[in-house]
Amino acid sequence: MWCNKKNLLVGLILVIDINLNGCNQEKSNSTTTDQKATIQTSQSSTTLDTATSDSLAKEQSILDQNTPAIHTQPNPKAIQLIPDHFKLVEAGYLTVAVPSISAPPLLVLAADNKTYIGAEIDIARLIADSLGLQLKIVPTTWENWPLGLVSGKFDAVLSNIAVREERLQKYDLVSYRKDTLAFYVKQNSKIEAITGPDDISGLKIVVGSGTNQEKLLLAWIADNKKKGLVPAQPIYLEDSAAASLALQSGRVDALVIPNVAGRWQQLNGVKIKQVGRLNGIWTVAVALKKGTGFANAVQSSLNGVITSGEYKQVFSRWGLQDDALSTSSINPPVENQ
């Protein structure tokens, strides 16, 4: 479940407005009370508008700061590992497919509304630089990247692709990031830590259907039941705005989401806090056409920038330090699925 910050801010505004206006209360016949309510609503709207503007301005400031590209030097070892028989889609370029949707901090358009920036773009550029190539970005949909990769429309895909057994059978996957999941609660929540199944007993937790986090949450709920504890309750909501509204109003206790989404919201001033992380279940990887040998060159380029520091620089500026790897692997084993 990817949380859109602008929708999240709208959700927060609605929550606060509902609380201030007392929508469930009977309408007062007192003119003074009505006038007071009108004044409070006006003041609260002004405050909320200011908070929204500040958050959007903060996001734009971060995006502007992170727009300049991070480059690295060509890596002779990685270049030598490109097989002689391997043909790039376009000579001199590394053609990389990325999602066509905005998903900061992984992918978003810069202020010019045409330049792609984000952690995925930065990593793709470091790979291209290391291989002595220029980077060419091709936006695509999630449904179309597998066919596009196999048919030769692009050389690689960076689209938040988790390593799974069925994908290992079809593609070469070169790891570059942990798929860390995390529990987030509102900033003033009394919940301080969620580290295991016992900690979620009796809680209402928003989770996305069909996601990695749902699989883990349901396993923890099964553990609650096995121990005779009050099981947590998964809450499935349609979008991030509804999830935000439910969290801030207290109708749910927590969200379990990709850590990249939660950290981005925090960087932009959203009042949530992380109270637990779920590490190492999945790894995110560059997808390559299987069996070409190109994976060796990509792995070498990634390990090179991990050692030289540009990799850390990318992860730090997007707030992804918790998700960094110490080394890149080709077709890493799938664990705990």
Residue, then its C-alpha position, 0 to 999 in steps of 0.5 A: m500500500w503506497c501512501n500518497k502524501k497529498n491525500l494523506l494531508v487531506g485526510l488529516i484535514l478532514v479528521i480535524d474538521i470533523n472533531l472541531n465541528g462535532c458532526n455527531q452532536e445535535k445542532s444548538n439553538s443558541t446563536t452564540t454557540d453557532q457563532k462560536a462554532t463558526i469562528q472555531t471552524s474558520q480559525s481551524s481551517t486557517t491553521l490547517d491550510t497553513a500546515t498543508s502549505d508548509s508540508l507541501a513546501k517542505e516536500q518540494s524543497i526536498l525534491d528540489q535538493n535531490t534533483p541534481a544527479i549523483h554520478t560515479q566513475p566508470n568501473p573497469k571491472a564491471i565493464q569487463l563483465i559485460p558479455d561480448h554477446f550481450k547487445l544493449v537495446e541502444a548502443g551506448y545507453l542503459t535502457v531502464a524501465v521504471p513505473s509510470i506512476s509517482a511513488p516518492p521517494l522511489l520515483v517522482l517527477a521533478a519541478d519541471n514535470k518531465t525529469y524523473i528523480g527518486a531513489e530508483i532513478d539514482i540507483a539506475r544512473l549509478i549502474a549506468d555510470s559504472l558501466g560507462l553508459q548513459l541512462k535512458i528511462v522508459p516509463t512502463t506499467w507494472e503489467n507490461w514490464p515482464l513482456g517488455l523485458v523478455s522481448g528486448k524493449f529495455d535492458a533492465v527494470l527498477s520497479n520495486i520488484a521483490v525477489r520471489e521464487e516465481r520471478l527467479q524462474k523467469y528473470d535474473l534478479v540483482s539485489y539493491r535494497k531491503d523490502t523493509l516493512a514497518f508499523y506506524v502509529k499517530q505521533n501521540s499514540k500510547i503504542e511505543a513498540i510492536t516487535g512481535p505477535d503479542d504486541i498487536s493483540g487486540l489492535k486494529i491495523v490497516v493493511g493492503s490486500g494481497t501485499n507482503q505486509e498482509k501475509l506477515l500480519l495474518a501470520w501474526i494474527a494466527d499466532n495470537k489465536k494459537k496463544g489464546l490472545v485477543p487477535a489483531q483485526p486487519i482493516y482493509l481500506e480503499d486508499s491512503a486518504a481513508a487509512s490516514l483518516a482512520l488512524q488520526s481519528g483513532r478508529v484504527d491503531a496502526l498502519v503496516i506499510p513499506n518503510v519507504a512510504g512511512r519514512w517519506q511521510q515523516l520527512n514531509g512533516v506528517k505526524i506519525k511515528q515508527v514503532g516496529r520494523l519487519n526486516g529481511i523477508w523480501t529483497v528488492a532487485v533489478a530485473l534482467k533478462k534471464g541467462t544473458g550473463f549481464a547480471n554479473a556486470v550489474q552486480s559488480s557495478l552495485n557492489g562498486v558504488i556500495t564500497s565507494g559511497e555513492y550508494k550510501q549517498v543515494f539512500s541517505r538523501w531519500g531517507l532510506q538508510d534502514d533499507a540499504l544492503s551491505t552487498s548486492s547478490i545475484n538471484p538471492p535465496v527466497e526466505n521465510q515465504 
